[in-house]
Amino acid sequence: MVDYPDNAQAEHMVKTQIRSRGIHDAAVLNVMRKLPRHLFISGKSRDVAYGDYPISIGHGQTISQPYIVAYMTQALHLKGDEKVLEIGTGSGYQTAVLATLCKQVYTVEVIDVLLKNAERLLNAFGYTNIKYKHGDGSKGWPEHAPFDRIIVTAAAETIPVALKKQLSDNGILVIPVGDYKRYQDLLVVRKIGDSYQTEESIGCRFVPLMQG
């Protein structure tokens, strides 16, 4: 686990934006109260980095609102030994949260420059449990399937079949689904044997899942 120094702004963010809205997973709260979110957002002030909103990272992409990052991560119910597939590396912030809380992260990003920037930053931080792939996230990463958890940080019109097939038994998939021009529903999908149980959780707004 990468050990970050105390971060007063991140601590305040967690207290006012995340814990106060019902996020209770201690591990999620602990990593987000120290993770230097401002280092994942170049060209923005430190105050903006910890604001209660998504932030543009260029190329039509965003870093998600802190509460949404916490909510989606908590919905994965990570215990520390999972193999996680992340669709949409983006800035690498969500990737860092995951890599701190699970055994191995496989992250896929369709925009090559974002992937390279995130990989460079996360390597500099000292993460050794992340594998990176440039490609179409809707296809997942079949060579390394099945995955205990899958998280998608872009909105799909429907759940990609490939991702459902790459989920392990008793695995969890968290994905926003709906028209990207409107609000979407954040779905939590659990695979039980050959069936899938889908639960609608909260409304959200994500950029569209791009295919390359």
C-alpha positions as CSV (number, residue, x, y, z in Angstrom):
1,M,0.0,0.0,0.0
2,V,1.3,3.4,-0.9
3,D,1.5,5.6,2.2
4,Y,0.6,9.2,1.6
5,P,1.2,12.1,4.1
6,D,-1.7,13.7,5.9
7,N,-3.9,15.9,3.6
8,A,-6.0,18.5,5.3
9,Q,-8.0,19.3,2.1
10,A,-8.8,15.7,1.4
11,E,-9.7,15.1,5.0
12,H,-12.2,18.0,4.8
13,M,-13.5,16.7,1.5
14,V,-14.2,13.3,3.0
15,K,-15.9,14.9,6.1
16,T,-18.1,17.3,4.3
17,Q,-18.8,15.6,0.9
18,I,-18.5,11.9,1.5
19,R,-19.0,10.7,5.0
20,S,-21.9,13.1,5.6
21,R,-23.7,11.5,2.6
22,G,-23.7,8.1,4.1
23,I,-20.5,6.5,2.8
24,H,-19.4,4.3,5.7
25,D,-16.7,1.9,4.4
26,A,-13.7,2.8,6.6
27,A,-11.2,1.6,4.0
28,V,-12.7,3.8,1.3
29,L,-12.8,6.8,3.6
30,N,-9.2,6.2,4.8
31,V,-7.7,6.2,1.3
32,M,-9.7,9.2,0.1
33,R,-8.8,11.3,3.1
34,K,-5.1,11.1,2.1
35,L,-4.9,10.6,-1.6
36,P,-3.6,13.7,-3.3
37,R,-6.4,14.4,-5.7
38,H,-4.8,17.6,-6.9
39,L,-1.9,15.8,-8.4
40,F,-4.3,13.9,-10.8
41,I,-5.7,17.2,-12.2
42,S,-3.0,19.3,-14.0
43,G,-3.7,22.9,-14.7
44,K,-6.3,23.3,-11.9
45,S,-6.0,25.0,-8.5
46,R,-5.7,22.8,-5.5
47,D,-9.0,24.2,-4.2
48,V,-10.8,23.2,-7.4
49,A,-9.3,19.7,-7.2
50,Y,-11.2,18.9,-4.0
51,G,-14.5,20.5,-5.0
52,D,-17.8,18.8,-4.9
53,Y,-18.1,18.3,-8.7
54,P,-16.6,16.4,-11.6
55,I,-13.6,18.2,-13.3
56,S,-12.5,18.2,-16.9
57,I,-9.2,16.4,-17.6
58,G,-9.3,17.1,-21.4
59,H,-10.1,15.0,-24.4
60,G,-13.8,15.2,-23.4
61,Q,-13.2,13.3,-20.2
62,T,-13.6,14.1,-16.5
63,I,-12.5,13.0,-13.1
64,S,-15.6,12.0,-11.2
65,Q,-17.0,14.0,-8.3
66,P,-15.4,12.7,-5.0
67,Y,-18.7,11.4,-3.7
68,I,-19.3,9.3,-6.8
69,V,-15.8,7.8,-6.6
70,A,-16.5,6.8,-3.0
71,Y,-20.0,5.5,-3.7
72,M,-18.9,3.3,-6.6
73,T,-15.9,2.0,-4.7
74,Q,-18.0,1.2,-1.7
75,A,-20.5,-0.6,-3.9
76,L,-17.7,-3.0,-5.0
77,H,-17.4,-4.3,-1.4
78,L,-13.6,-4.8,-1.6
79,K,-11.9,-6.9,1.0
80,G,-8.4,-6.7,-0.3
81,D,-7.8,-9.9,-2.2
82,E,-9.8,-9.1,-5.4
83,K,-8.8,-8.9,-9.0
84,V,-10.5,-5.7,-10.4
85,L,-11.1,-4.6,-13.9
86,E,-11.5,-0.8,-14.4
87,I,-12.9,0.5,-17.6
88,G,-11.9,4.1,-18.1
89,T,-8.5,4.9,-16.5
90,G,-8.9,8.6,-17.1
91,S,-6.7,10.6,-14.7
92,G,-5.8,7.5,-12.7
93,Y,-7.5,8.8,-9.5
94,Q,-10.1,6.0,-9.3
95,T,-7.3,3.6,-10.3
96,A,-5.2,4.7,-7.3
97,V,-8.2,4.2,-4.9
98,L,-8.8,0.7,-6.2
99,A,-5.1,-0.3,-6.2
100,T,-4.9,0.7,-2.5
101,L,-7.9,-1.5,-1.6
102,C,-7.5,-4.6,-3.7
103,K,-4.9,-7.1,-4.8
104,Q,-4.6,-6.3,-8.5
105,V,-6.1,-3.7,-10.9
106,Y,-6.4,-4.2,-14.7
107,T,-7.3,-0.8,-16.2
108,V,-8.4,-0.1,-19.8
109,E,-8.5,3.3,-21.4
110,V,-9.4,4.2,-25.0
111,I,-7.5,7.5,-25.0
112,D,-3.8,6.7,-25.2
113,V,-2.5,10.0,-23.9
114,L,-4.6,9.7,-20.8
115,L,-3.5,6.2,-20.2
116,K,0.2,7.1,-20.5
117,N,-0.2,10.1,-18.2
118,A,-2.0,8.0,-15.6
119,E,0.6,5.2,-15.8
120,R,3.5,7.6,-15.4
121,L,1.9,9.2,-12.4
122,L,0.9,6.0,-10.7
123,N,4.3,4.4,-11.3
124,A,5.9,7.5,-9.7
125,F,3.7,7.0,-6.7
126,G,5.0,3.5,-6.3
127,Y,2.0,1.3,-7.3
128,T,3.1,-2.1,-8.4
129,N,-0.3,-3.9,-8.7
130,I,-1.7,-2.2,-11.7
131,K,-1.7,-3.4,-15.3
132,Y,-2.6,-1.0,-18.2
133,K,-4.2,-1.5,-21.5
134,H,-5.0,0.9,-24.4
135,G,-8.2,-0.2,-26.0
136,D,-12.0,-0.5,-26.2
137,G,-13.2,-0.8,-22.7
138,S,-16.6,-2.3,-23.7
139,K,-14.6,-5.5,-24.7
140,G,-13.1,-5.7,-21.3
141,W,-9.8,-7.6,-21.0
142,P,-10.6,-11.3,-21.8
143,E,-7.0,-12.5,-21.5
144,H,-7.1,-11.9,-17.7
145,A,-10.8,-12.8,-17.0
146,P,-12.6,-13.6,-14.9
147,F,-12.6,-10.6,-12.6
148,D,-13.9,-10.5,-9.0
149,R,-15.0,-6.9,-9.6
150,I,-15.6,-4.7,-12.6
151,I,-16.1,-0.9,-12.4
152,V,-17.0,1.2,-15.4
153,T,-16.5,5.0,-15.2
154,A,-18.3,6.0,-18.4
155,A,-22.0,5.6,-19.4
156,A,-23.1,2.7,-21.6
157,E,-26.5,2.6,-23.3
158,T,-26.7,-1.0,-22.1
159,I,-24.4,-3.2,-20.1
160,P,-21.8,-4.6,-22.5
161,V,-22.2,-8.4,-22.8
162,A,-18.5,-8.9,-22.8
163,L,-18.2,-7.4,-19.3
164,K,-20.9,-9.6,-17.9
165,K,-19.2,-12.6,-19.3
166,Q,-15.9,-11.6,-17.7
167,L,-17.3,-11.4,-14.2
168,S,-16.5,-14.2,-11.8
169,D,-19.1,-16.2,-9.9
170,N,-20.3,-14.0,-7.0
171,G,-18.6,-11.1,-8.7
172,I,-19.9,-7.5,-8.7
173,L,-20.1,-5.0,-11.7
174,V,-20.8,-1.3,-11.1
175,I,-21.7,0.7,-14.2
176,P,-23.7,3.8,-15.2
177,V,-26.3,3.0,-17.8
178,G,-28.4,5.3,-19.9
179,D,-28.3,8.1,-22.5
180,Y,-25.1,10.1,-21.9
181,K,-27.0,13.3,-22.7
182,R,-29.2,12.8,-19.7
183,Y,-28.8,11.5,-16.2
184,Q,-28.1,7.8,-16.0
185,D,-28.8,5.1,-13.4
186,L,-25.8,3.6,-11.5
187,L,-26.4,-0.2,-11.7
188,V,-24.9,-2.8,-9.4
189,V,-24.8,-6.2,-11.0
190,R,-24.1,-9.4,-9.1
191,K,-23.4,-12.7,-10.9
192,I,-24.8,-15.7,-9.1
193,G,-24.1,-18.9,-11.0
194,D,-25.4,-18.4,-14.5
195,S,-27.7,-15.5,-13.6
196,Y,-27.3,-11.8,-12.9
197,Q,-29.1,-9.7,-10.3
198,T,-29.3,-6.1,-11.2
199,E,-30.0,-3.3,-8.6
200,E,-30.5,0.4,-9.5
201,S,-28.8,2.5,-6.9
202,I,-28.5,6.3,-7.6
203,G,-28.8,8.7,-10.5
204,C,-25.5,9.9,-12.0
205,R,-24.0,11.7,-15.0
206,F,-21.0,10.3,-16.8
207,V,-19.4,10.9,-20.2
208,P,-20.2,8.2,-22.8
209,L,-18.3,5.0,-22.9
210,M,-16.1,5.4,-26.0
211,Q,-15.3,2.5,-28.3
212,G,-12.0,2.4,-30.1
